[in-house]
Structures are given as structure tokens and as C-alpha cells.
């Protein structure tokens, strides 16, 4: 009876899950949370826009760090994850579009400020 009980326990498999998030993942989450907590008010639109752009820059850097981790590169190199890679690329392109549009708006604001200063 002991051998049969022992053999039953020998077939049990376990998996080990990570106890905590990777530091880079936590930094991405922090950058997202910082953007979510921005307060928009009429008095501080320029400051909020500036903070938001800095937050987008930080998020972009952190996502880039995450995508360049060896584990991430290995994951995406496998063909079965092709759909995920396509989806990630599409979302990255949208993020780049948003950043490009924000950059254009900031440049337009700077130009408007220069025109106003010149008029004064």
C-alpha cells in the first residue's frame, strides 16, 4: 500500500508562478497610473499638457524597455504569437500617431505664443 500511495504522489506536477511583477512592468504600470491621475482644469491647461506629454514620453520609454527585455523578444519570436505581435505593432503605431499629433499641437502653441509676444 505504501508504494501505491507513494507512486500517486510522484505524478503530481507543480508550476511556479512569479511572485511579483518584473521591475520594468511595474514602471510601465506607474507611467500609466501617472497619466490617469492628471487633473485637467481651465487654469492650468498648459501645465497639464506639459505634464501629460512628459508622462507620454515616460510611458513610451518604459514600453520600449519592456519590449526589449530578452523574455519579451523570445516570446514574440515564436510563430504562434504572431497575432499578438501584429496587435502590439498596431497599438504602438497608434501611440506614435498620438505622440506625433501632440508634438504638432505643442509646436503650434509655441508659434502662437511667439506671434502674441511679437504683437505686444
GROMACS elastic network, one bead per residue, 0.5 to 0.9 nm:
[ bonds ]
;  ai    aj funct       b0    kb
    1     4     6  0.52612   500
    1     5     6  0.62398   500
    1     6     6  0.85412   500
    2     5     6  0.51240   500
    2     6     6  0.59814   500
    2     7     6  0.85097   500
    3     7     6  0.59986   500
    3     8     6  0.85796   500
    4     7     6  0.51425   500
    4     8     6  0.63361   500
    4     9     6  0.89159   500
    5     8     6  0.52503   500
    5     9     6  0.66661   500
    5    10     6  0.89631   500
    6     9     6  0.53021   500
    6    10     6  0.64062   500
    7    10     6  0.50516   500
    7    11     6  0.68350   500
    8    11     6  0.57396   500
    8    12     6  0.74072   500
    9    12     6  0.55931   500
   10    13     6  0.82066   500
   16    19     6  0.86699   500
   17    20     6  0.88068   500
   18    21     6  0.70828   500
   18    22     6  0.87214   500
   20    23     6  0.87607   500
   21    24     6  0.81404   500
   21    25     6  0.62266   500
   21    26     6  0.63595   500
   22    25     6  0.52197   500
   22    26     6  0.64105   500
   22    27     6  0.87986   500
   23    26     6  0.51039   500
   23    27     6  0.62893   500
   23    28     6  0.88104   500
   24    27     6  0.50280   500
   24    28     6  0.63522   500
   24    29     6  0.87026   500
   24    62     6  0.67922   500
   24    63     6  0.82512   500
   24    65     6  0.68916   500
   24    66     6  0.58335   500
   24    69     6  0.87289   500
   25    28     6  0.51179   500
   25    29     6  0.62677   500
   25    30     6  0.86289   500
   25    62     6  0.80688   500
   25    63     6  0.83313   500
   25    66     6  0.66964   500
   26    29     6  0.50125   500
   26    30     6  0.61034   500
   26    31     6  0.86389   500
   27    31     6  0.61829   500
   27    32     6  0.86472   500
   27    59     6  0.83696   500
   27    62     6  0.63908   500
   27    63     6  0.87854   500
   28    31     6  0.51431   500
   28    32     6  0.62923   500
   28    33     6  0.86500   500
   28    58     6  0.84590   500
   28    59     6  0.61353   500
   28    60     6  0.86976   500
   28    61     6  0.87243   500
   28    62     6  0.53081   500
   28    63     6  0.61995   500
   28    66     6  0.79170   500
   29    32     6  0.51341   500
   29    33     6  0.61321   500
   29    34     6  0.85782   500
   29    59     6  0.86624   500
   30    33     6  0.50360   500
   30    34     6  0.60547   500
   30    35     6  0.86468   500
   30    59     6  0.86199   500
   31    34     6  0.51132   500
   31    35     6  0.63873   500
   31    36     6  0.87415   500
   31    55     6  0.64476   500
   31    56     6  0.79191   500
   31    58     6  0.63672   500
   31    59     6  0.52047   500
   31    60     6  0.89791   500
   31    62     6  0.77256   500
   32    35     6  0.51956   500
   32    36     6  0.62705   500
   32    37     6  0.88360   500
   32    55     6  0.79808   500
   32    56     6  0.85289   500
   32    59     6  0.66811   500
   33    37     6  0.62734   500
   33    38     6  0.89728   500
   34    37     6  0.52994   500
   34    38     6  0.67392   500
   34    52     6  0.88196   500
   34    55     6  0.69251   500
   35    38     6  0.55716   500
   35    51     6  0.84199   500
   35    52     6  0.63599   500
   35    55     6  0.58778   500
   35    56     6  0.75251   500
   35    59     6  0.87366   500
   36    39     6  0.85546   500
   38    48     6  0.69747   500
   38    51     6  0.78054   500
   38    52     6  0.72000   500
   39    44     6  0.89979   500
   39    48     6  0.71102   500
   40    43     6  0.86282   500
   40    44     6  0.72126   500
   40    45     6  0.66814   500
   40    48     6  0.63265   500
   40    49     6  0.87327   500
   41    44     6  0.57011   500
   41    45     6  0.62563   500
   41    48     6  0.80693   500
   42    45     6  0.57635   500
   43    46     6  0.84827   500
   43    47     6  0.89438   500
   44    47     6  0.52517   500
   44    48     6  0.59425   500
   44    49     6  0.84269   500
   45    48     6  0.50674   500
   45    49     6  0.59658   500
   45    50     6  0.84738   500
   46    49     6  0.50239   500
   46    50     6  0.60566   500
   46    51     6  0.85403   500
   47    51     6  0.60767   500
   47    52     6  0.84183   500
   48    51     6  0.50261   500
   48    52     6  0.59241   500
   48    53     6  0.84880   500
   49    53     6  0.60947   500
   49    54     6  0.85506   500
   49   106     6  0.87046   500
   50    53     6  0.51694   500
   50    54     6  0.62188   500
   50    55     6  0.85147   500
   50   106     6  0.88234   500
   51    54     6  0.50769   500
   51    55     6  0.60321   500
   51    56     6  0.85941   500
   52    56     6  0.61268   500
   52    57     6  0.85626   500
   53    57     6  0.61470   500
   53    58     6  0.85606   500
   53    99     6  0.80192   500
   53   102     6  0.74952   500
   53   103     6  0.85053   500
   54    57     6  0.50129   500
   54    58     6  0.61909   500
   54    59     6  0.85945   500
   55    58     6  0.50292   500
   55    59     6  0.61016   500
   55    60     6  0.85140   500
   56    60     6  0.60103   500
   56    61     6  0.85657   500
   56    95     6  0.89424   500
   56    99     6  0.74694   500
   57    60     6  0.50751   500
   57    61     6  0.62533   500
   57    62     6  0.86769   500
   57    99     6  0.83263   500
   58    61     6  0.51605   500
   58    62     6  0.61863   500
   58    63     6  0.86088   500
   59    62     6  0.51107   500
   59    63     6  0.60393   500
   59    64     6  0.84065   500
   60    63     6  0.52524   500
   60    64     6  0.60952   500
   60    65     6  0.86311   500
   60    95     6  0.82516   500
   60    96     6  0.88159   500
   61    64     6  0.50491   500
   61    65     6  0.62007   500
   61    66     6  0.86723   500
   62    66     6  0.61717   500
   62    67     6  0.86158   500
   63    67     6  0.60943   500
   63    68     6  0.85992   500
   64    67     6  0.51132   500
   64    68     6  0.62540   500
   64    69     6  0.88993   500
   65    68     6  0.52480   500
   65    69     6  0.65482   500
   66    69     6  0.54818   500
   66    72     6  0.71832   500
   67    70     6  0.83983   500
   67    71     6  0.88307   500
   67    72     6  0.57962   500
   67    73     6  0.67958   500
   68    71     6  0.83358   500
   68    72     6  0.66081   500
   68    73     6  0.62987   500
   69    72     6  0.52526   500
   69    73     6  0.62728   500
   69    74     6  0.86181   500
   70    73     6  0.51314   500
   70    74     6  0.60562   500
   70    75     6  0.85166   500
   71    74     6  0.51455   500
   71    75     6  0.61063   500
   71    76     6  0.86944   500
   72    75     6  0.50169   500
   72    76     6  0.61900   500
   72    77     6  0.85320   500
   73    76     6  0.52468   500
   73    77     6  0.60851   500
   74    77     6  0.51412   500
   74    78     6  0.69022   500
   75    78     6  0.58496   500
   75    81     6  0.74074   500
   76    79     6  0.75274   500
   76    80     6  0.86163   500
   76    81     6  0.60701   500
   76    82     6  0.72446   500
   76    84     6  0.79462   500
   76    85     6  0.63561   500
   77    80     6  0.87799   500
   77    81     6  0.77597   500
   77    82     6  0.83347   500
   78    81     6  0.59210   500
   78    82     6  0.74534   500
   79    82     6  0.53971   500
   79    83     6  0.88951   500
   80    83     6  0.77562   500
   80    84     6  0.88524   500
   81    84     6  0.53475   500
   81    85     6  0.63945   500
   81    86     6  0.88600   500
   82    85     6  0.50781   500
   82    86     6  0.62536   500
   82    87     6  0.86405   500
   83    86     6  0.51565   500
   83    87     6  0.61764   500
   83    88     6  0.85595   500
   84    87     6  0.50596   500
   84    88     6  0.60269   500
   84    89     6  0.85294   500
   85    88     6  0.50352   500
   85    89     6  0.60996   500
   85    90     6  0.85878   500
   86    89     6  0.51026   500
   86    90     6  0.61925   500
   86    91     6  0.86833   500
   87    90     6  0.51125   500
   87    91     6  0.62643   500
   87    92     6  0.85611   500
   88    91     6  0.51390   500
   88    92     6  0.60360   500
   88    93     6  0.85697   500
   89    93     6  0.61306   500
   89    94     6  0.86532   500
   90    93     6  0.51506   500
   90    94     6  0.63888   500
   90    95     6  0.87766   500
   91    94     6  0.50181   500
   91    95     6  0.62361   500
   91    96     6  0.86375   500
   92    95     6  0.50016   500
   92    96     6  0.61966   500
   92    97     6  0.85804   500
   93    97     6  0.61356   500
   93    98     6  0.86419   500
   94    98     6  0.62154   500
   94    99     6  0.86159   500
   95    98     6  0.50825   500
   95    99     6  0.61985   500
   95   100     6  0.85588   500
   96    99     6  0.50153   500
   96   100     6  0.60249   500
   96   101     6  0.85298   500
   97   100     6  0.50221   500
   97   101     6  0.61066   500
   97   102     6  0.85138   500
   98   101     6  0.51170   500
   98   102     6  0.60824   500
   98   103     6  0.85327   500
   99   102     6  0.50309   500
   99   103     6  0.60834   500
   99   104     6  0.86441   500
  100   103     6  0.50428   500
  100   104     6  0.62701   500
  100   105     6  0.86958   500
  101   104     6  0.50956   500
  101   105     6  0.62492   500
  101   106     6  0.86836   500
  102   105     6  0.50719   500
  102   106     6  0.62038   500
  102   107     6  0.86484   500
  103   106     6  0.51308   500
  103   107     6  0.62188   500
  103   108     6  0.86089   500
  104   107     6  0.51141   500
  104   108     6  0.61495   500
  104   109     6  0.86128   500
  105   108     6  0.50050   500
  105   109     6  0.61278   500
  105   110     6  0.86103   500
  106   110     6  0.61852   500
  106   111     6  0.86066   500
  107   110     6  0.50584   500
  107   111     6  0.62180   500
  107   112     6  0.86459   500
  108   111     6  0.50431   500
  108   112     6  0.61731   500
  108   113     6  0.86401   500
  109   112     6  0.50131   500
  109   113     6  0.61751   500
  109   114     6  0.86317   500
  110   113     6  0.50938   500
  110   114     6  0.62321   500
  110   115     6  0.86773   500
  111   114     6  0.50767   500
  111   115     6  0.62451   500
  111   116     6  0.86643   500
  112   115     6  0.50802   500
  112   116     6  0.62000   500
  112   117     6  0.86035   500
  113   116     6  0.50565   500
  113   117     6  0.60926   500
  113   118     6  0.85079   500
  114   117     6  0.50734   500
  114   118     6  0.60737   500
  114   119     6  0.85717   500
  115   118     6  0.50717   500
  115   119     6  0.61577   500
  115   120     6  0.87319   500
  116   119     6  0.50401   500
  116   120     6  0.63256   500
  117   120     6  0.52144   500
